[in-house]
Amino acid sequence: MDPIAILFMGIAIVVVWGGMVASLIHLLKNPDHLSGEEGIAPGPTT
């Protein structure tokens, strides 16, 4: 492989795995408790 291809592969790996790690850290710090069964959803009130 050419050195430029290795460089771009490294950048792509850092972007993909870095984004996954950043999203996991964000999700751990800010749990999604406003959706699902515990969430507040607009709807008919009885």
Biopython code that builds the backbone (N, CA, C, O; Angstrom):
import numpy as np
from Bio.PDB.StructureBuilder import StructureBuilder

atoms = [
    (1, "MET", "N", (0.851, -1.184, 0.000)),
    (1, "MET", "CA", (0.000, 0.000, 0.000)),
    (1, "MET", "C", (0.894, 1.244, 0.000)),
    (1, "MET", "O", (1.972, 1.267, 0.594)),
    (2, "ASP", "N", (0.414, 2.245, -0.671)),
    (2, "ASP", "CA", (1.136, 3.512, -0.688)),
    (2, "ASP", "C", (1.021, 4.188, 0.677)),
    (2, "ASP", "O", (0.048, 3.963, 1.397)),
    (3, "PRO", "N", (1.988, 4.999, 1.033)),
    (3, "PRO", "CA", (1.906, 5.711, 2.325)),
    (3, "PRO", "C", (0.673, 6.606, 2.431)),
    (3, "PRO", "O", (0.110, 6.738, 3.518)),
    (4, "ILE", "N", (0.242, 7.219, 1.337)),
    (4, "ILE", "CA", (-0.943, 8.075, 1.392)),
    (4, "ILE", "C", (-2.196, 7.262, 1.668)),
    (4, "ILE", "O", (-3.105, 7.735, 2.350)),
    (5, "ALA", "N", (-2.255, 6.034, 1.141)),
    (5, "ALA", "CA", (-3.405, 5.169, 1.398)),
    (5, "ALA", "C", (-3.442, 4.761, 2.869)),
    (5, "ALA", "O", (-4.510, 4.709, 3.479)),
    (6, "ILE", "N", (-2.291, 4.479, 3.422)),
    (6, "ILE", "CA", (-2.224, 4.123, 4.854)),
    (6, "ILE", "C", (-2.631, 5.311, 5.712)),
    (6, "ILE", "O", (-3.330, 5.147, 6.713)),
    (7, "LEU", "N", (-2.199, 6.500, 5.326)),
    (7, "LEU", "CA", (-2.575, 7.708, 6.070)),
    (7, "LEU", "C", (-4.084, 7.912, 6.052)),
    (7, "LEU", "O", (-4.692, 8.164, 7.092)),
    (8, "PHE", "N", (-4.688, 7.803, 4.870)),
    (8, "PHE", "CA", (-6.137, 7.994, 4.777)),
    (8, "PHE", "C", (-6.900, 6.879, 5.489)),
    (8, "PHE", "O", (-7.970, 7.128, 6.046)),
    (9, "MET", "N", (-6.375, 5.667, 5.481)),
    (9, "MET", "CA", (-7.014, 4.589, 6.221)),
    (9, "MET", "C", (-6.963, 4.881, 7.719)),
    (9, "MET", "O", (-7.941, 4.657, 8.432)),
    (10, "GLY", "N", (-5.835, 5.376, 8.188)),
    (10, "GLY", "CA", (-5.717, 5.741, 9.601)),
    (10, "GLY", "C", (-6.675, 6.845, 9.987)),
    (10, "GLY", "O", (-7.292, 6.796, 11.051)),
    (11, "ILE", "N", (-6.803, 7.853, 9.117)),
    (11, "ILE", "CA", (-7.741, 8.947, 9.389)),
    (11, "ILE", "C", (-9.173, 8.428, 9.434)),
    (11, "ILE", "O", (-9.949, 8.821, 10.305)),
    (12, "ALA", "N", (-9.527, 7.549, 8.501)),
    (12, "ALA", "CA", (-10.878, 6.996, 8.472)),
    (12, "ALA", "C", (-11.163, 6.176, 9.729)),
    (12, "ALA", "O", (-12.256, 6.254, 10.290)),
    (13, "ILE", "N", (-10.190, 5.400, 10.165)),
    (13, "ILE", "CA", (-10.373, 4.588, 11.378)),
    (13, "ILE", "C", (-10.573, 5.491, 12.587)),
    (13, "ILE", "O", (-11.446, 5.237, 13.417)),
    (14, "VAL", "N", (-9.765, 6.545, 12.689)),
    (14, "VAL", "CA", (-9.894, 7.469, 13.826)),
    (14, "VAL", "C", (-11.249, 8.164, 13.807)),
    (14, "VAL", "O", (-11.865, 8.342, 14.858)),
    (15, "VAL", "N", (-11.720, 8.558, 12.626)),
    (15, "VAL", "CA", (-13.014, 9.245, 12.540)),
    (15, "VAL", "C", (-14.146, 8.303, 12.941)),
    (15, "VAL", "O", (-15.022, 8.688, 13.716)),
    (16, "VAL", "N", (-14.140, 7.084, 12.427)),
    (16, "VAL", "CA", (-15.234, 6.147, 12.710)),
    (16, "VAL", "C", (-15.220, 5.730, 14.178)),
    (16, "VAL", "O", (-16.236, 5.852, 14.862)),
    (17, "TRP", "N", (-14.089, 5.243, 14.667)),
    (17, "TRP", "CA", (-14.025, 4.782, 16.052)),
    (17, "TRP", "C", (-14.110, 5.944, 17.034)),
    (17, "TRP", "O", (-14.686, 5.801, 18.112)),
    (18, "GLY", "N", (-13.550, 7.075, 16.679)),
    (18, "GLY", "CA", (-13.654, 8.253, 17.544)),
    (18, "GLY", "C", (-15.086, 8.730, 17.672)),
    (18, "GLY", "O", (-15.523, 9.122, 18.754)),
    (19, "GLY", "N", (-15.821, 8.697, 16.562)),
    (19, "GLY", "CA", (-17.229, 9.078, 16.622)),
    (19, "GLY", "C", (-18.042, 8.121, 17.467)),
    (19, "GLY", "O", (-18.946, 8.535, 18.193)),
    (20, "MET", "N", (-17.721, 6.840, 17.371)),
    (20, "MET", "CA", (-18.443, 5.861, 18.186)),
    (20, "MET", "C", (-18.138, 6.062, 19.671)),
    (20, "MET", "O", (-19.045, 6.023, 20.503)),
    (21, "VAL", "N", (-16.875, 6.275, 20.001)),
    (21, "VAL", "CA", (-16.505, 6.497, 21.400)),
    (21, "VAL", "C", (-17.138, 7.782, 21.925)),
    (21, "VAL", "O", (-17.644, 7.812, 23.046)),
    (22, "ALA", "N", (-17.111, 8.836, 21.123)),
    (22, "ALA", "CA", (-17.722, 10.102, 21.547)),
    (22, "ALA", "C", (-19.224, 9.950, 21.762)),
    (22, "ALA", "O", (-19.769, 10.502, 22.718)),
    (23, "SER", "N", (-19.894, 9.211, 20.890)),
    (23, "SER", "CA", (-21.339, 9.032, 21.060)),
    (23, "SER", "C", (-21.658, 8.174, 22.281)),
    (23, "SER", "O", (-22.651, 8.417, 22.966)),
    (24, "LEU", "N", (-20.825, 7.174, 22.557)),
    (24, "LEU", "CA", (-21.050, 6.361, 23.752)),
    (24, "LEU", "C", (-20.838, 7.170, 25.026)),
    (24, "LEU", "O", (-21.604, 7.038, 25.980)),
    (25, "ILE", "N", (-19.805, 8.004, 25.047)),
    (25, "ILE", "CA", (-19.567, 8.854, 26.214)),
    (25, "ILE", "C", (-20.726, 9.819, 26.399)),
    (25, "ILE", "O", (-21.187, 10.029, 27.521)),
    (26, "HIS", "N", (-21.203, 10.410, 25.303)),
    (26, "HIS", "CA", (-22.334, 11.330, 25.392)),
    (26, "HIS", "C", (-23.587, 10.621, 25.899)),
    (26, "HIS", "O", (-24.326, 11.168, 26.716)),
    (27, "LEU", "N", (-23.823, 9.406, 25.415)),
    (27, "LEU", "CA", (-24.999, 8.659, 25.844)),
    (27, "LEU", "C", (-24.903, 8.276, 27.315)),
    (27, "LEU", "O", (-25.916, 8.277, 28.015)),
    (28, "LEU", "N", (-23.719, 7.951, 27.791)),
    (28, "LEU", "CA", (-23.550, 7.610, 29.200)),
    (28, "LEU", "C", (-23.763, 8.830, 30.098)),
    (28, "LEU", "O", (-24.310, 8.704, 31.193)),
    (29, "LYS", "N", (-23.339, 10.000, 29.643)),
    (29, "LYS", "CA", (-23.507, 11.220, 30.435)),
    (29, "LYS", "C", (-24.930, 11.772, 30.349)),
    (29, "LYS", "O", (-25.402, 12.426, 31.278)),
    (30, "ASN", "N", (-25.611, 11.508, 29.233)),
    (30, "ASN", "CA", (-26.960, 12.021, 29.009)),
    (30, "ASN", "C", (-27.870, 10.875, 28.599)),
    (30, "ASN", "O", (-28.156, 10.712, 27.412)),
    (31, "PRO", "N", (-28.331, 10.077, 29.557)),
    (31, "PRO", "CA", (-29.178, 8.936, 29.188)),
    (31, "PRO", "C", (-30.485, 9.407, 28.561)),
    (31, "PRO", "O", (-31.005, 10.475, 28.883)),
    (32, "ASP", "N", (-30.987, 8.598, 27.680)),
    (32, "ASP", "CA", (-32.194, 8.946, 26.939)),
    (32, "ASP", "C", (-33.425, 8.514, 27.732)),
    (32, "ASP", "O", (-34.091, 7.541, 27.380)),
    (33, "HIS", "N", (-33.714, 9.235, 28.789)),
    (33, "HIS", "CA", (-34.849, 8.884, 29.643)),
    (33, "HIS", "C", (-36.124, 9.618, 29.224)),
    (33, "HIS", "O", (-37.162, 9.470, 29.868)),
    (34, "LEU", "N", (-36.052, 10.399, 28.162)),
    (34, "LEU", "CA", (-37.234, 11.123, 27.714)),
    (34, "LEU", "C", (-37.978, 10.399, 26.600)),
    (34, "LEU", "O", (-38.876, 10.970, 25.980)),
    (35, "SER", "N", (-37.617, 9.164, 26.344)),
    (35, "SER", "CA", (-38.337, 8.393, 25.334)),
    (35, "SER", "C", (-38.666, 7.022, 25.910)),
    (35, "SER", "O", (-38.188, 6.653, 26.982)),
    (36, "GLY", "N", (-39.462, 6.300, 25.205)),
    (36, "GLY", "CA", (-39.844, 4.973, 25.674)),
    (36, "GLY", "C", (-40.938, 5.053, 26.726)),
    (36, "GLY", "O", (-41.751, 5.978, 26.720)),
    (37, "GLU", "N", (-40.955, 4.100, 27.609)),
    (37, "GLU", "CA", (-42.011, 4.024, 28.615)),
    (37, "GLU", "C", (-41.949, 5.159, 29.619)),
    (37, "GLU", "O", (-42.979, 5.575, 30.149)),
    (38, "GLU", "N", (-40.734, 5.672, 29.890)),
    (38, "GLU", "CA", (-40.592, 6.740, 30.870)),
    (38, "GLU", "C", (-40.788, 8.118, 30.254)),
    (38, "GLU", "O", (-40.832, 9.113, 30.978)),
    (39, "GLY", "N", (-40.904, 8.193, 28.954)),
    (39, "GLY", "CA", (-40.920, 9.473, 28.258)),
    (39, "GLY", "C", (-42.231, 10.194, 28.353)),
    (39, "GLY", "O", (-43.254, 9.648, 28.764)),
    (40, "ILE", "N", (-42.164, 11.440, 27.959)),
    (40, "ILE", "CA", (-43.355, 12.286, 27.909)),
    (40, "ILE", "C", (-43.732, 12.426, 26.439)),
    (40, "ILE", "O", (-43.021, 13.078, 25.675)),
    (41, "ALA", "N", (-44.822, 11.831, 26.049)),
    (41, "ALA", "CA", (-45.242, 11.875, 24.659)),
    (41, "ALA", "C", (-46.617, 12.539, 24.574)),
    (41, "ALA", "O", (-47.510, 12.244, 25.368)),
    (42, "PRO", "N", (-46.772, 13.432, 23.605)),
    (42, "PRO", "CA", (-48.099, 14.044, 23.451)),
    (42, "PRO", "C", (-49.082, 12.998, 22.940)),
    (42, "PRO", "O", (-48.743, 12.156, 22.109)),
    (43, "GLY", "N", (-50.254, 13.067, 23.433)),
    (43, "GLY", "CA", (-51.269, 12.105, 23.009)),
    (43, "GLY", "C", (-52.570, 12.384, 23.713)),
    (43, "GLY", "O", (-52.691, 13.352, 24.464)),
    (44, "PRO", "N", (-53.524, 11.547, 23.473)),
    (44, "PRO", "CA", (-54.834, 11.766, 24.109)),
    (44, "PRO", "C", (-54.745, 11.576, 25.615)),
    (44, "PRO", "O", (-54.087, 10.653, 26.097)),
    (45, "THR", "N", (-55.392, 12.429, 26.331)),
    (45, "THR", "CA", (-55.436, 12.312, 27.789)),
    (45, "THR", "C", (-56.838, 11.882, 28.191)),
    (45, "THR", "O", (-57.835, 12.381, 27.669)),
    (46, "THR", "N", (-56.891, 10.955, 29.121)),
    (46, "THR", "CA", (-58.196, 10.466, 29.551)),
    (46, "THR", "C", (-58.394, 10.687, 31.015)),
    (46, "THR", "O", (-59.442, 10.335, 31.557)),
]
sb = StructureBuilder()
sb.init_structure("model")
sb.init_model(0)
sb.init_chain("A")
sb.init_seg("    ")
for serial, (resi, resn, name, xyz) in enumerate(atoms, 1):
    if name == "N":
        sb.init_residue(resn, " ", resi, " ")
    sb.init_atom(name, np.array(xyz, "f"), 0.0, 1.0, " ", f" {name:<3s}", serial, name[0])
structure = sb.get_structure()
